[in-house]
Amino acid sequence: MKLAKNLERLGTESAFKILAEAKKLESDGKKIIHLGIGQPDFKTPKHIVEATKKALDDGHHGYVLSNGTIDCRKAVTRKIKSLYNVDIDPERVIIMPGGKPIIYYAISLFGEQGSEIIYPDPGFPIYESMINYTGAKAVPINMLESKDFSINPEKILSLINENTRLLIINNPNNPTGAFTEKSKMDQLAIGLKKFPHVAILSDEIYSRQIYDQKKMPTFFNYPDLYDRLIVLDGWSKAYSMTGWRLGWSVWPEQFVEHINKFCTNNHSCVNAAVQFGGIAALDGPDDFIIMVMKEFAERRKIIFEGLNNIKGIECSLPGGAFYAFPKVIETGMNGQEFAKKCLHEAGVAIVPGTAFGKKAVDYVRFSFAASQNDISKALEKIRKMLV
Ligand SMILES: Cc1ncc(COP(=O)(O)O)c(C=O)c1O
């Protein structure tokens, strides 16, 4: 049998591999604290579950529109209006089975031999994987250059050439937890006006998870870019719905037809009943998000102080999401070695920085989607492991 050459270029998301390894150790009787996988450790709010159950009871069992039900798309535009005071035509909204397919489709629009796509490194591993798969050149933005891992607009703009077709930005960022302020995003948006041949994929999946009362510096702030702006967001992280597979995206009018074809070819439509849950989430109160962020803020303090109090570990304060991304090289181990030792000796599952790109050799990612007690215990175990 001969397999397609492109397969050799397809990457993966190692956080899932680490989860499998940790689960295996658990089934062998070892106690593991999970700080690896990037999903909130809360149940989906009840009113969302109830709306979905009702939709099933009411008989919403069939195919629906491939771009999402009009009610769900309108709920997305209402939320965008209430969050950012921007009016978006629901025909530009496409409901997806999670945020991930949005990355796949956006990259598929532009990726081919000879084209270049700029992406954050370290970053969500699917960007680089998909760029490579299409045969395009993956051009990394070195996110480790600034101490707080925030975006450097000038550096990003300097990577653009005539072959650049797409720029991927992720703010707040996975895996670093970095948050880039609006002033820098403004600078980037102004700079991008000089490059009308470059489309933008703004991955805003952590838009509702920002600390210190700061506002989301969304790309929706720049109407001048709307004819080449793709926004990725969704329910997974904000409403603890990672397993529901529900995401939303906004596309320039000119791309909608192509993306609709991708949807029809791949998944036909998103689960009808789940879209009712999605509407309930967006139209419902934000109490859940406020409660989660209060809790995450406490955990951020514990992990930030705890990691910096361990000799050899240096961690910047995460400004968003629920990740800490410390440098661990001064412990005498690189990120890979450190993560392996943590899992097997301390019983703490974390992810090596290189799971998010080649540059992050000296780093590891901690997800603080675990109880304060578990985080404190994990820190203590790591401290003991290092003496
Ligand atoms: C930056 C980023 N984008 C997109 C996604 C995909 O989200 P979903 O689970 O909705 O597919 C993730 C998930 O971890 C992520 O971290």
The ligand as an SDF file (V2000), in Angstrom:
LIG
                    3D

 16 16  0  0  0  0  0  0  0  0999 V2000
   -5.4050   28.4450   20.8400 C   0  0  0  0  0  0  0  0  0  0  0  0
   -6.4470   27.4180   20.5970 C   0  0  0  0  0  0  0  0  0  0  0  0
   -7.1980   27.4940   19.4950 N   0  0  0  0  0  0  0  0  0  0  0  0
   -8.1520   26.5920   19.2270 C   0  0  0  0  0  0  0  0  0  0  0  0
   -8.3870   25.5390   20.0770 C   0  0  0  0  0  0  0  0  0  0  0  0
   -9.4190   24.5120   19.6970 C   0  0  0  0  0  0  0  0  0  0  0  0
  -10.5500   24.5760   20.4530 O   0  0  0  0  0  0  0  0  0  0  0  0
  -11.6880   23.4610   20.3370 P   0  0  0  0  0  0  0  0  0  0  0  0
  -11.4990   22.5320   21.4750 O   0  0  0  0  0  0  0  0  0  0  0  0
  -12.9690   24.2440   20.4040 O   0  0  0  0  0  0  0  0  0  0  0  0
  -11.5420   22.7790   19.0250 O   0  0  0  0  0  0  0  0  0  0  0  0
   -7.6330   25.4060   21.2460 C   0  0  0  0  0  0  0  0  0  0  0  0
   -7.8400   24.2680   22.1620 C   0  0  0  0  0  0  0  0  0  0  0  0
   -7.0700   23.9860   23.0410 O   0  0  0  0  0  0  0  0  0  0  0  0
   -6.6350   26.3720   21.5190 C   0  0  0  0  0  0  0  0  0  0  0  0
   -5.8720   26.3130   22.6140 O   0  0  0  0  0  0  0  0  0  0  0  0
  1  2  1  0
  2  3  1  0
  2 15  2  0
  3  4  2  0
  4  5  1  0
  5  6  1  0
  5 12  2  0
  6  7  1  0
  7  8  1  0
  8  9  2  0
  8 10  1  0
  8 11  1  0
 12 13  1  0
 12 15  1  0
 13 14  2  0
 15 16  1  0
M  END
$$$$
